[in-house]
Each structure stands twice: as structure tokens, then as C-alpha cells.
Amino acid sequence: MNRMARRGPFTGHHRRYDRWFERHAAAYLSELLAVRALLPWTGRGLEIGVGTGRFAQPLGVQFGIDPSPEMLAYARRRSVTVVQAVGEALPFASAVFDYALIVTTICFARDTPAMLREAKRVLRPGGVLVIGLVDRASRLGREYLGRRQDNVFYREATFYSADEIEGLLAAAGFCAFRWVQTLCDRLSPEREAVPFSPGTGRGGFVVVQARSQPSPPVVSDASSGM
């Protein structure tokens, strides 16, 4: 779970949101391990849509942004340096982070292409973006879609398939995609975490790693001989 500009449910139900990770510990740990597999171990990192810090803290991501001050209070207590902001307008200079993380927040963005462009802007050339999401094409994704109107958090969400995310990433200037997947079967609360595997197509929760391509140089009229 996580969110971005659609902050209403997360502001009003922040306790319920944070408790989700305790009530679904096996699913949470499975997602955490899948993200960990593709996230850089070193460097300056930012989580876009940090929420309560449930991913940033154990993964060692130092910085986070989120539009909800209630959510940021949790992340701050979990030792994440936070700023209230939205992913479509990051309050950072260009090329200052080695990697960025987005966990399910992408389905709550008001403008997903703009958020990905902003992520690329704040990454250094060759920097890494890691996105975790529920794959709309998976069985879990179809269940979420079917129950969306009954879920206070996902009522306004826009779910994406892995193929759609890869297309959006390519359009934003990312390349070298690597995928892992987990939660191929439904987990009961008492189950242990399950391992991840490469690729997509079976897992309800998928993670992609992409690299920021250097922006092409701007060619002026004078240098082009015109």
C-alpha cells in the first residue's frame, strides 16, 4: 500500500493504514524482500510517497516525501528525513539522488507521467528508480479492481499492468528494466513470507528497476550551423 496526491483517505485513516502492515505481516515482508532485491544498497535515496515509512526505514532510504502530514509524522518517528510534497513537483534540485523508490504510490498519482519525469529529474545520470505495485493483470490485481469501491484506500486508485508501467517509464527516459514478482498465491495472515522470482505474469506484486538515461544535449542554432 501507499499513495501520492490523493491524500484524503490516508489522512483520515492513517492509523488503519499503518496497522495494515502488522495485520498482513507475511504479505508485507514478501513485498519488502522483493523491493530489496532491486534497490541499491548504497547511495542517497528518496522514497516518493513515503507514507508511514514502512518501506523507507527497513530499506535504509534516507529521504521521503508525502502530501499527508499525518503519514509523515510516522515516517519521521522512524528516522526518515521527510518533506511534505507531491511527486509531480519534487522540492529538490536536479540530479541529487542516486536512487528513488515508489511503492504502490504510482496508482494514486494525479499525473503519473509527470511524477516519473520528476523522479528522473532528481536522479543523477544513470540513477536507479525502483517501483513496486500491484499488477492489474494478475489475479490479485483483478481482485483489487473488483473490490475497489469497498476499499477506502483504493476507491480512487488507478491500477496499472507491468507492461503499462514499462511503457510509461520508457516515455519518461528510463531504460534497462529488470522485474521481480511475489505473492503468486493469496497469503493468510499466519503464513510466512514467500520468495520472489524473476519476471512478471504470476505475481500479484511486481517490482521493476529502471535506469535513468542521460538527457540528450541541447543543440543550439549556432552549433548546428543554422
Helices and strands as residue ranges (DSSP letters): H 8-12, H 14-23, H 25-38, E 45-48, H 56-59, E 63-66, H 69-77, E 81-84, E 97-103, G 105-108, H 112-122, E 123-134, H 139-146, G 148-150, H 162-171, E 174-182, E 197-198, E 205-212
